[in-house]
């Protein structure tokens, strides 16, 4: 084989090799550019997302931030779709990680409270609010009672059974623990006939077991 042929073969081989290398780097450059663009998009998206989640200056309060990020209509639409009752979203509670939804029908309206106050009578015990109990504008004597729900026993501060609970606090009031008291296990009752106000604490156990030490 003469030198010319050998040279031609070598040149062709080098040219092909150079072409492959060039093609490789060209493809590599295009892929790198493509991935760089995709990475840039991901970074921009991440920045925008976290900026919205953690932006402090855009919202005056945590409640407003939650309200902006979780529209009330979205929550109500979802619950409506699920067949649940009308709700009110408590954004203040959401911002603190507390219960986020309240049934609006379980809340006492101002009209109901006004009607309740108008129906009060000195002949029977009636429920009062925590604020009324604290203010004690009538300067009545105040006492703390305990209601043992399991056996429906009302006891005084000395843990002695009060047999005439209806005359003291009203049997119709006892099922309404939590009403205007800000505590689901507390009830405040005023008895004008006795010139007394009562704070009633509910316990789920039995009087005869907890106080008397008796078992079934």
Secondary structure, DSSP 8 states (H G I E B T S, - for coil): --HHHHHHHHHHHHHHHHHHHHHHHHHHHHHHHHHHHHHHHHHHHHHHHHHHHH-STT-SSHHHHHHHHS-HHHHHHHHHHTT---EEE-HHHHHTTS--EEEGGGS--HHHHHHHHHT--TTS-EE--HHHHHH-TT--EEEEEEEETTTTEEE-TT--B-TTHHHHT-HHHHTTTTTTTSSTTEEEEEETTTTEEEEEEEESS-HHHHTS----
